[in-house]
Amino acid sequence: MEHGGRGLSPLLAGVFAAEEQKFDVSGNMFSVGVGMAGPTIIEWGTKAQQDQFLAPILTAEHIWCQLFSEPGAGSDLAGLATKAVLDGDEWVVNGQKVWTSAAHYSDYGVLLARTDADVPKHRGITCILVEMHSPGIEIRPLRQIDGAIHFNEVFLDDVRVPVANTLGPVGSGWGVAMTMLAHERASIGGGGMYSFDQVLTLARTVADTSDPVTRQRLADLYTRFEMLRFLGYRVRTAAERGELPGPESSVLKLVVSGLYEVGGDLLLALEGASGMLNGADAPFGGKFQDLFMGQWAPRIGGGTDQIQRNIIGERVLGLPGEIRSDKQVPFRELPQV
Ligand SMILES: Cc1cc2nc3c(=O)[nH]c(=O)nc-3n(C[C@H](O)[C@H](O)[C@H](O)COP(=O)(O)OP(=O)(O)OC[C@H]3O[C@@H](n4cnc5c(N)ncnc54)[C@H](O)[C@@H]3O)c2cc1C
């Protein structure tokens, strides 16, 4: 309530999301603010930052983006090279980000920048909240294979940001990033792009639902949706107890990836020859073609499937970690991409 919300529980947030999904509502443009930046500011922000940033997220006045990935730093995010240097009471930021969803209509971005190159790569990173209309920011949209523009390149050239916008202590950006990524995985894991009912409607309209193979594939998909539902309850119950999203959000995200992969293929198979059509020519106006084409986004964004498996292997199953020979080496001494 103190941050402008309704003070309801994470479980009820899940109930709301499930109900919202039954309608054609696009809350996507607010998802980084509501699902990722907001919770991270609640965990790491000062009282002044919470007062300034949280309410406009809830009222949809401010749209947020995540300025993490770079051309040379994706899965190996700690290898990021964008630099922030202190000048009086301002950071001066230089570098390039890429794959920044929604940057072209965002008001603020959560930026990771290197502020100390003399310590190992995970330690010299600081998180800074950047006003996206600041002088020196150039945003170049990237058009995808499906024609849509979802993400961007963002160039930062002597961008000045007040030191008061530093989120968490200087040099603790990796911890802040882990918080935001766990929330991202949990919110991607919340699903949202399609429901089993839509698949069933399509199957009953265009396919033969008495065909045993079709029934088996539908049952497989239904089981995955149910797994997602129960995993979602588990994550939200943990949140209800005050626990932050942990490696279980990686499990959740992997289940969603599987849903898009298996579901995307099934949807077009159900359409038969019509699956080759697109747009207005295709069944349901091409909605399921869009889903098929979009299946790779959740399998990469927020950390790829392979990275989620690494996290689960190391942090859930306790398997030996990857060999990281650069862990103790100052960033400055690492070969730069
Ligand atoms: C739809 C979408 C939206 C996105 N939105 C944003 C955003 O808003 N903000 C942002 O900062 N970023 C965003 N990203 C970027 C995303 O986080 C990165 O693409 C992702 O982390 C992978 O990084 P990369 O593309 O550099 O691939 P790479 O890291 O180069 O990976 C290439 C391949 O190698 C594999 N690989 C790499 N390292 C390992 C390893 N250690 N073990 C096993 N396999 C490995 C990967 O799984 C992948 O298959 C988005 C991406 C997508 C697809």
Ligand as a Chemical Component Dictionary entry (heavy atoms), coordinates in Angstrom:
data_LIG
# 
_chem_comp.id                   LIG 
_chem_comp.type                 NON-POLYMER 
_chem_comp.pdbx_formal_charge   0 
_chem_comp.three_letter_code    LIG 
# 
loop_
_chem_comp_atom.comp_id 
_chem_comp_atom.atom_id 
_chem_comp_atom.alt_atom_id 
_chem_comp_atom.type_symbol 
_chem_comp_atom.charge 
_chem_comp_atom.model_Cartn_x 
_chem_comp_atom.model_Cartn_y 
_chem_comp_atom.model_Cartn_z 
_chem_comp_atom.pdbx_ordinal 
LIG C1  C1  C 0 12.812 -11.369 -27.113 1  
LIG C2  C2  C 0 14.050 -10.925 -26.394 2  
LIG C3  C3  C 0 13.994 -9.834  -25.565 3  
LIG C4  C4  C 0 15.143 -9.391  -24.918 4  
LIG N1  N1  N 0 15.047 -8.276  -24.142 5  
LIG C5  C5  C 0 16.144 -7.820  -23.515 6  
LIG C6  C6  C 0 16.072 -6.615  -22.738 7  
LIG O1  O1  O 0 15.022 -5.976  -22.633 8  
LIG N2  N2  N 0 17.187 -6.179  -22.129 9  
LIG C7  C7  C 0 18.372 -6.849  -22.216 10 
LIG O2  O2  O 0 19.336 -6.403  -21.601 11 
LIG N3  N3  N 0 18.489 -7.974  -22.976 12 
LIG C8  C8  C 0 17.402 -8.470  -23.624 13 
LIG N4  N4  N 0 17.489 -9.608  -24.400 14 
LIG C9  C9  C 0 18.791 -10.237 -24.578 15 
LIG C10 C10 C 0 18.921 -11.588 -23.909 16 
LIG O3  O3  O 0 19.023 -11.452 -22.515 17 
LIG C11 C11 C 0 20.163 -12.260 -24.518 18 
LIG O4  O4  O 0 19.902 -12.456 -25.900 19 
LIG C12 C12 C 0 20.450 -13.582 -23.872 20 
LIG O5  O5  O 0 20.886 -13.410 -22.544 21 
LIG C13 C13 C 0 21.525 -14.368 -24.647 22 
LIG O6  O6  O 0 22.637 -13.582 -24.903 23 
LIG P1  P1  P 0 23.254 -13.494 -26.383 24 
LIG O7  O7  O 0 22.159 -13.149 -27.320 25 
LIG O8  O8  O 0 24.439 -12.605 -26.320 26 
LIG O9  O9  O 0 23.700 -14.981 -26.733 27 
LIG P2  P2  P 0 25.046 -15.695 -26.287 28 
LIG O10 O10 O 0 25.296 -15.441 -24.846 29 
LIG O11 O11 O 0 26.123 -15.322 -27.245 30 
LIG O12 O12 O 0 24.669 -17.220 -26.452 31 
LIG C14 C14 C 0 24.734 -17.898 -27.716 32 
LIG C15 C15 C 0 24.408 -19.361 -27.474 33 
LIG O13 O13 O 0 25.400 -19.949 -26.603 34 
LIG C16 C16 C 0 24.779 -20.556 -25.481 35 
LIG N5  N5  N 0 25.626 -20.365 -24.294 36 
LIG C17 C17 C 0 26.282 -19.228 -23.944 37 
LIG N6  N6  N 0 26.936 -19.415 -22.775 38 
LIG C18 C18 C 0 26.670 -20.682 -22.378 39 
LIG C19 C19 C 0 27.056 -21.465 -21.248 40 
LIG N7  N7  N 0 27.828 -20.953 -20.285 41 
LIG N8  N8  N 0 26.585 -22.731 -21.155 42 
LIG C20 C20 C 0 25.783 -23.263 -22.128 43 
LIG N9  N9  N 0 25.398 -22.568 -23.239 44 
LIG C21 C21 C 0 25.833 -21.304 -23.356 45 
LIG C22 C22 C 0 23.461 -19.822 -25.319 46 
LIG O14 O14 O 0 22.508 -20.613 -24.626 47 
LIG C23 C23 C 0 23.061 -19.570 -26.772 48 
LIG O15 O15 O 0 22.439 -20.715 -27.298 49 
LIG C24 C24 C 0 16.370 -10.070 -25.078 50 
LIG C25 C25 C 0 16.429 -11.179 -25.925 51 
LIG C26 C26 C 0 15.285 -11.608 -26.582 52 
LIG C27 C27 C 0 15.363 -12.795 -27.488 53 
# 
loop_
_chem_comp_bond.comp_id 
_chem_comp_bond.atom_id_1 
_chem_comp_bond.atom_id_2 
_chem_comp_bond.value_order 
_chem_comp_bond.pdbx_ordinal 
LIG C1  C2  SING 1  
LIG C2  C3  SING 2  
LIG C2  C26 DOUB 3  
LIG C3  C4  DOUB 4  
LIG C4  N1  SING 5  
LIG C4  C24 SING 6  
LIG N1  C5  DOUB 7  
LIG C5  C6  SING 8  
LIG C5  C8  SING 9  
LIG C6  O1  DOUB 10 
LIG C6  N2  SING 11 
LIG N2  C7  SING 12 
LIG C7  O2  DOUB 13 
LIG C7  N3  SING 14 
LIG N3  C8  DOUB 15 
LIG C8  N4  SING 16 
LIG N4  C9  SING 17 
LIG N4  C24 SING 18 
LIG C9  C10 SING 19 
LIG C10 O3  SING 20 
LIG C10 C11 SING 21 
LIG C11 O4  SING 22 
LIG C11 C12 SING 23 
LIG C12 O5  SING 24 
LIG C12 C13 SING 25 
LIG C13 O6  SING 26 
LIG O6  P1  SING 27 
LIG P1  O7  DOUB 28 
LIG P1  O8  SING 29 
LIG P1  O9  SING 30 
LIG O9  P2  SING 31 
LIG P2  O10 DOUB 32 
LIG P2  O11 SING 33 
LIG P2  O12 SING 34 
LIG O12 C14 SING 35 
LIG C14 C15 SING 36 
LIG C15 O13 SING 37 
LIG C15 C23 SING 38 
LIG O13 C16 SING 39 
LIG C16 N5  SING 40 
LIG C16 C22 SING 41 
LIG N5  C17 SING 42 
LIG N5  C21 SING 43 
LIG C17 N6  DOUB 44 
LIG N6  C18 SING 45 
LIG C18 C19 SING 46 
LIG C18 C21 DOUB 47 
LIG C19 N7  SING 48 
LIG C19 N8  DOUB 49 
LIG N8  C20 SING 50 
LIG C20 N9  DOUB 51 
LIG N9  C21 SING 52 
LIG C22 O14 SING 53 
LIG C22 C23 SING 54 
LIG C23 O15 SING 55 
LIG C24 C25 DOUB 56 
LIG C25 C26 SING 57 
LIG C26 C27 SING 58 
# 
